[in-house]
Amino acid sequence: SATRTKLERSLQERPDRKDLVDKNILKDTNVSPALQGRQAELERARLQDKLDQALQHRPKPEELIQQGILEGESLSSQV
């Protein structure tokens, strides 16, 4: 039948897993699909913790002015 032929052709033409990973449609992971959502959540939380840590240790604008990295005028324009 025409439907079966169309379905078979579509299945033959669909991209393979590697192509989908290369296009960032699928994640390249060895984790079970049932756990991939949780893995993504944990990775996001890890990145958030890393960013929070970096922001806590970021130098204050006054320190950057003293080091000649930031100009005093640009500090007043940010406020």
C-alpha distances in whole Angstrom, upper triangle without the diagonal:
4,6,5,6,9,10,11,12,14,16,17,19,20,24,26,28,31,30,30,33,35,34,35,32,32,36,37,38,38,39,36,34,36,39,38,39,42,43,42,45,47,47,47,50,52,52,53,56,57,57,59,61,62,62,65,67,66,70,72,72,76,75,73,76,78,76,76,72,72,75,76,76,72,72,74,71,69,71
4,5,5,6,9,10,11,12,14,15,16,18,22,24,27,30,28,28,31,32,31,33,30,31,34,36,37,38,38,36,33,35,38,37,38,41,42,41,43,46,45,46,49,50,50,51,54,55,55,57,60,59,60,63,65,64,68,69,69,73,73,70,73,76,74,73,69,69,72,74,73,69,70,71,68,66,68
4,5,5,6,9,10,10,12,14,15,16,20,22,25,28,26,25,29,30,29,30,27,28,31,33,34,35,35,33,30,32,35,34,34,38,38,37,40,43,42,43,46,47,47,48,51,52,52,54,56,57,57,60,62,61,65,66,67,71,70,68,71,73,71,71,67,67,69,71,70,66,67,69,66,63,65
4,5,5,6,9,10,11,12,14,15,19,21,23,26,25,25,28,30,29,30,27,27,31,32,33,33,33,31,29,30,34,33,34,37,37,37,39,42,42,42,45,47,46,48,51,51,52,54,56,56,57,60,62,61,65,67,67,71,70,68,71,74,71,71,67,67,70,72,71,67,68,70,67,64,66
4,5,5,6,9,10,11,12,14,18,20,23,25,24,24,28,29,28,30,27,27,31,32,33,33,34,32,30,32,35,34,35,38,38,38,41,43,42,43,46,47,47,49,52,52,52,55,57,57,58,61,62,61,65,67,67,71,70,68,71,73,71,71,67,67,69,71,71,67,68,69,67,64,66
4,6,5,6,9,10,11,12,16,18,21,24,22,22,25,26,25,27,24,25,28,30,31,32,33,31,28,31,33,32,33,36,36,35,38,41,40,40,44,45,44,46,49,49,49,52,54,54,55,58,59,59,62,64,64,68,67,65,67,70,68,67,64,64,66,68,67,63,64,66,63,61,63
4,5,5,6,9,10,11,14,16,19,22,20,20,23,25,24,25,22,22,26,27,29,29,29,27,25,27,30,29,29,33,33,33,35,38,37,38,41,42,42,44,46,47,47,49,52,52,53,55,57,57,60,62,62,66,65,63,66,69,66,66,62,62,65,67,66,62,63,65,62,59,61
4,5,5,6,9,10,14,15,18,20,20,20,23,24,24,25,23,23,26,27,28,28,29,27,25,28,30,29,30,34,34,33,36,38,38,39,42,43,42,45,47,47,48,50,52,52,54,56,58,57,61,63,63,67,66,64,67,69,67,67,63,63,66,68,67,64,64,66,64,61,63
4,5,5,6,9,12,14,17,20,18,19,22,23,22,24,22,22,26,26,28,29,30,29,26,29,32,30,31,35,34,33,37,39,38,38,42,43,42,44,47,47,47,50,52,52,53,56,57,56,60,62,62,66,65,63,65,68,65,65,61,62,64,66,66,62,63,65,62,59,62
4,5,5,6,10,12,15,18,16,16,19,20,19,21,18,19,23,24,26,27,28,26,24,26,29,27,28,31,31,30,33,35,34,35,38,39,39,41,44,44,44,47,48,48,49,52,54,53,56,58,59,62,62,59,62,65,62,62,58,58,61,63,62,59,59,61,58,56,58
4,5,5,9,10,13,16,15,15,18,19,19,20,18,18,21,22,23,24,25,23,21,24,26,25,26,29,29,29,32,34,33,34,37,38,37,40,42,42,43,45,47,47,49,51,53,52,56,58,58,62,61,59,62,64,62,62,58,58,61,63,63,59,59,62,59,56,58
4,6,8,10,13,15,14,15,18,19,19,21,19,19,22,22,24,25,26,25,23,26,28,26,28,32,31,30,34,35,34,35,39,39,39,41,44,43,44,47,48,48,50,53,54,53,57,59,59,63,62,60,62,65,62,62,58,59,62,64,63,60,60,63,60,57,60
4,6,9,12,14,12,13,16,17,16,19,17,17,21,21,24,25,26,25,23,26,28,26,28,31,30,29,32,35,33,34,37,38,37,39,42,42,42,45,47,46,48,51,52,51,54,56,57,60,59,57,60,62,60,59,56,56,59,61,60,57,58,60,57,54,57
4,7,9,12,10,10,13,14,14,16,13,14,17,18,20,22,23,22,20,23,25,22,24,27,27,26,29,31,30,30,34,34,34,36,39,38,39,42,43,43,44,47,48,48,51,53,54,57,56,54,57,59,57,57,53,53,56,58,58,54,55,57,54,52,54
4,7,8,6,7,10,11,10,13,11,11,15,15,18,19,21,21,19,22,23,21,22,26,25,23,27,29,27,28,31,32,31,33,36,36,36,39,41,40,42,45,45,45,48,50,51,54,53,51,54,56,54,54,50,50,53,56,55,51,52,54,52,49,52
4,6,6,7,9,10,11,13,11,11,13,13,15,16,18,18,17,20,21,19,21,24,23,22,26,27,26,27,30,30,30,33,35,35,35,38,40,39,41,44,45,44,48,50,51,54,53,51,54,56,54,53,50,51,54,56,56,52,53,55,53,50,52
4,5,5,6,9,10,11,9,8,10,9,11,13,15,15,13,17,18,16,18,21,19,19,22,24,22,24,27,27,27,29,32,31,32,35,36,36,38,41,41,41,45,47,48,52,50,48,51,53,51,51,47,48,51,54,54,50,50,53,51,48,50
4,5,5,6,9,10,10,9,10,9,11,13,16,17,16,20,20,17,20,22,20,19,23,24,22,24,27,27,26,29,31,30,31,34,35,35,37,40,40,40,43,46,47,50,48,46,50,51,49,49,45,46,49,52,52,48,49,51,49,47,49
4,5,5,6,9,9,9,11,11,14,16,18,19,18,21,22,19,21,24,22,20,24,25,23,24,28,28,27,29,32,31,31,35,36,35,37,40,41,40,43,46,46,50,48,46,49,51,49,48,45,46,48,51,51,47,48,50,48,45,48
4,5,5,6,5,6,8,9,12,15,16,17,15,18,19,16,17,20,19,17,21,23,21,22,25,25,24,27,29,29,29,32,34,33,35,38,39,38,42,44,45,48,47,45,48,50,48,47,44,44,47,50,49,46,46,49,46,44,46
4,5,5,6,5,6,6,9,12,14,15,14,18,17,14,16,19,16,15,19,20,18,19,23,22,21,24,27,26,27,30,31,30,32,35,36,35,39,41,42,46,44,42,45,47,45,45,41,42,45,47,47,44,44,47,45,42,44
4,5,8,8,9,9,12,15,17,19,18,21,21,17,19,22,19,18,21,22,20,21,24,24,22,25,28,27,27,30,31,31,32,35,36,35,38,41,41,45,43,41,44,46,44,43,40,41,44,46,46,42,43,46,44,41,44
4,5,8,9,11,14,17,19,20,18,21,21,18,19,22,20,17,21,22,20,20,24,24,22,25,28,27,27,30,31,31,32,35,36,35,38,40,41,44,43,41,44,46,43,43,39,40,43,45,45,41,42,44,42,39,42
4,5,6,8,12,15,16,18,16,19,18,14,15,18,16,14,17,19,16,16,20,20,19,21,24,23,23,27,28,28,29,32,33,32,36,38,38,42,41,39,42,44,42,42,38,38,41,43,43,40,40,42,40,37,40
4,7,10,12,15,16,16,14,17,17,13,14,17,16,14,17,19,17,18,21,22,21,23,26,26,26,28,30,30,31,34,35,35,38,40,41,44,44,42,45,47,45,45,41,41,44,46,46,42,42,45,42,39,42
4,6,9,12,12,13,11,14,14,10,12,15,13,12,16,17,16,17,20,20,20,22,25,25,25,28,30,30,31,34,35,35,38,41,42,45,44,42,45,48,45,46,42,42,45,47,47,44,44,46,44,41,43
4,6,9,10,11,10,13,12,9,10,13,11,10,13,14,13,14,17,17,17,20,22,22,23,25,27,27,29,31,32,32,36,38,39,43,42,40,43,45,43,43,40,40,44,46,46,42,42,45,43,40,42
4,7,9,11,11,14,13,10,13,15,12,12,16,16,14,16,19,18,18,21,23,22,24,27,28,28,30,32,33,33,37,39,41,44,42,41,44,46,43,44,40,41,45,47,47,44,44,46,45,42,44
4,5,8,9,12,10,8,11,13,10,11,14,14,13,15,18,17,18,21,22,22,24,26,27,27,30,32,32,33,37,40,41,44,43,41,45,46,44,45,41,42,46,48,49,45,45,47,46,43,45
4,7,9,11,10,9,13,13,11,13,16,15,15,18,20,19,20,23,24,24,26,29,29,30,32,34,35,36,39,42,44,47,45,44,48,49,47,48,44,46,49,51,52,48,48,51,49,46,48
4,6,8,6,6,10,10,8,11,13,13,13,16,18,17,19,22,23,23,25,27,28,29,31,33,34,35,39,41,43,47,45,44,48,49,47,48,45,45,49,51,51,48,47,50,49,45,47
4,5,5,6,10,10,10,12,15,15,16,18,20,20,22,24,25,26,28,30,31,32,34,35,37,38,42,44,46,49,48,47,50,52,50,51,48,48,52,53,54,50,50,52,51,47,49
4,5,5,8,10,10,11,14,15,15,17,19,20,22,23,25,26,28,29,31,32,34,35,37,38,42,44,46,49,48,47,50,52,50,51,47,48,51,53,53,49,49,51,49,46,47
4,6,7,8,10,12,13,14,16,17,19,20,22,23,25,26,28,29,31,32,34,35,37,38,42,44,46,49,48,47,51,52,51,52,48,49,52,53,54,50,49,51,50,46,47
4,6,5,6,9,10,11,12,14,15,16,18,20,21,23,24,26,27,29,30,32,33,35,39,41,43,46,45,44,47,49,47,49,45,46,49,50,51,47,46,49,47,44,45
4,5,5,6,9,10,10,12,14,15,16,18,20,21,23,24,26,27,29,30,32,33,37,39,41,44,43,42,45,47,45,46,43,43,46,48,48,45,44,46,45,41,43
4,5,5,6,9,10,11,13,14,16,17,19,20,21,23,25,26,27,29,31,32,35,37,39,42,42,41,44,46,44,45,42,42,45,46,47,43,42,44,43,39,40
4,5,5,6,9,10,11,12,14,15,16,18,20,21,23,24,26,27,29,30,34,36,38,41,40,40,43,45,43,44,41,41,44,46,46,43,41,44,43,39,40
4,5,5,6,9,10,10,12,14,15,17,18,20,21,23,24,26,27,29,32,35,37,40,39,38,41,43,41,42,39,39,43,44,45,41,40,43,42,38,39
4,5,5,6,9,10,11,12,14,15,17,18,20,21,23,24,26,27,31,33,34,38,37,36,39,41,39,40,37,37,40,42,42,39,38,40,39,35,37
4,5,5,6,9,10,11,12,14,15,16,18,20,21,23,25,26,29,31,33,36,36,35,38,40,39,40,36,36,40,41,41,38,36,39,38,34,35
4,5,5,6,9,10,10,12,14,15,16,18,20,21,23,24,28,30,32,35,34,34,37,39,37,39,35,36,39,40,41,38,36,39,38,34,35
4,5,5,6,9,10,11,12,14,15,17,18,20,22,23,26,29,31,34,32,32,35,37,35,36,33,33,37,38,39,36,35,37,36,33,34
4,5,5,6,9,10,11,12,14,15,16,18,20,21,25,27,28,32,31,30,33,35,34,35,31,31,35,36,36,33,32,34,33,30,31
4,5,5,6,9,10,10,12,14,15,16,19,20,24,25,28,31,30,29,33,34,33,35,31,31,35,36,37,33,32,34,33,30,30
4,5,5,6,9,10,11,12,14,15,17,18,22,25,27,30,28,28,32,33,31,33,30,30,34,35,36,33,31,34,34,30,31
4,5,5,6,9,10,11,12,14,16,16,20,22,24,28,26,26,29,31,29,30,27,27,31,32,33,30,28,31,30,27,28
4,5,5,6,9,10,11,12,14,15,19,21,23,26,25,25,28,30,28,30,27,26,30,31,32,28,27,29,29,25,26
4,5,5,6,9,10,11,13,14,18,20,23,25,24,24,28,29,28,30,27,27,30,31,32,29,27,30,30,26,27
4,6,5,6,9,10,11,12,16,19,21,24,22,22,26,27,25,27,24,25,28,29,31,28,26,29,29,25,27
4,5,5,6,9,10,10,14,16,18,21,20,20,23,25,23,25,22,22,25,26,27,24,23,26,25,22,23
4,5,5,6,9,10,14,15,18,21,20,20,23,24,24,25,22,22,25,26,27,24,22,25,25,21,22
4,5,5,7,9,12,15,18,20,18,19,22,23,22,24,22,22,25,26,28,25,23,26,26,23,24
4,5,5,6,10,13,15,18,16,16,20,21,19,21,18,19,22,23,25,22,21,24,24,21,22
4,5,5,9,10,13,16,15,15,18,19,19,20,17,17,20,21,23,20,18,21,21,18,19
4,6,9,10,13,15,14,15,18,19,19,21,19,19,22,22,24,22,19,22,23,19,20
4,6,9,12,14,12,13,17,17,16,19,16,17,20,21,23,21,19,22,23,20,21
4,7,9,12,10,10,14,15,14,16,13,14,17,18,20,17,15,19,20,17,18
4,7,8,6,7,10,11,10,13,11,11,14,15,17,16,13,17,18,16,17
4,5,5,7,9,10,11,13,11,10,13,12,15,13,11,14,16,13,14
4,5,5,6,9,10,11,9,7,9,9,11,10,7,10,12,10,11
4,5,5,6,9,10,10,8,10,8,12,11,9,11,14,13,13
4,5,5,6,9,9,9,11,11,14,14,11,15,17,16,17
4,5,5,6,5,5,8,9,12,11,10,14,15,14,16
4,5,5,6,5,6,6,10,10,9,12,14,14,15
4,5,8,8,9,9,13,13,12,15,17,17,18
4,6,8,10,11,15,14,14,17,19,18,20
4,6,7,9,12,12,12,16,17,17,19
4,7,10,12,11,11,15,16,15,18
4,7,9,7,8,11,12,12,14
4,5,6,7,9,10,11,14
4,6,5,7,9,10,12
4,5,5,7,9,11
4,6,5,6,9
4,5,5,7
4,5,5
4,6
4
